[in-house]
């Protein structure tokens, strides 16, 4: 086992930004079978006057309030 202090010094607790973020991105929609964002978009467009309750959940900073 490695030295925990050396590991901790290399650990970054800040958010990933820019190119650093892109290098860790993995598009998993193909494996899941559908893009959930596009599925939600279709549901909203199919019934614009209807009632649709949507709960957005996730950890802080995951993009729940991001405007697309």
C-alpha positions as CSV (number, residue, x, y, z in Angstrom):
1,X,0.0,0.0,0.0
2,X,1.2,3.5,-0.8
3,X,1.9,6.3,1.5
4,X,-1.5,8.0,2.2
5,X,0.1,11.5,2.7
6,X,1.6,11.4,-0.8
7,X,-1.8,10.3,-2.2
8,X,-3.6,13.0,-0.4
9,X,-1.2,15.7,-1.7
10,X,-2.0,14.6,-5.3
11,X,-5.8,14.6,-4.6
12,X,-7.7,17.5,-6.0
13,X,-11.0,18.3,-4.3
14,X,-11.9,21.1,-6.7
15,X,-14.3,20.9,-9.6
16,X,-13.0,19.9,-13.0
17,X,-13.0,22.7,-15.5
18,X,-12.6,23.1,-19.3
19,X,-10.4,20.6,-21.1
20,X,-9.8,18.7,-17.8
21,X,-13.5,18.0,-17.6
22,X,-13.8,16.9,-21.2
23,X,-11.0,14.4,-20.7
24,X,-13.1,12.5,-18.2
25,X,-16.4,12.6,-20.0
26,X,-17.8,9.2,-21.1
27,X,-21.0,9.2,-23.3
28,X,-23.0,6.3,-21.9
29,X,-26.2,6.9,-23.7
30,X,-25.5,4.2,-26.3
31,X,-25.1,1.6,-23.6
32,X,-28.3,2.7,-21.8
33,X,-30.4,2.6,-24.9
34,X,-31.7,6.2,-24.9
35,X,-30.7,9.7,-24.2
36,X,-32.7,10.8,-21.1
37,X,-32.5,14.5,-22.0
38,X,-33.9,13.8,-25.5
39,X,-36.6,11.6,-24.0
40,X,-37.6,14.4,-21.6
41,X,-37.6,16.9,-24.5
42,X,-39.9,14.7,-26.5
43,X,-42.3,14.3,-23.6
44,X,-42.4,18.1,-23.1
45,X,-43.0,18.8,-26.8
46,X,-45.6,16.1,-27.2
47,X,-47.9,17.7,-24.6
48,X,-47.0,21.4,-24.1
49,X,-50.3,22.3,-22.4
50,X,-50.5,19.2,-20.2
51,X,-49.3,18.6,-16.7
52,X,-46.0,16.9,-16.2
53,X,-44.3,16.7,-12.8
54,X,-40.5,16.4,-13.0
55,X,-38.1,16.0,-10.1
56,X,-34.5,16.9,-10.8
57,X,-32.2,15.3,-8.3
58,X,-28.4,14.9,-8.0
59,X,-25.4,16.0,-6.2
60,X,-24.4,19.6,-5.9
61,X,-22.8,20.9,-9.1
62,X,-24.1,18.2,-11.4
63,X,-26.1,20.6,-13.6
64,X,-29.7,20.5,-12.3
65,X,-30.2,24.2,-12.8
66,X,-28.2,24.4,-16.1
67,X,-30.1,26.1,-18.9
68,X,-29.7,24.3,-22.2
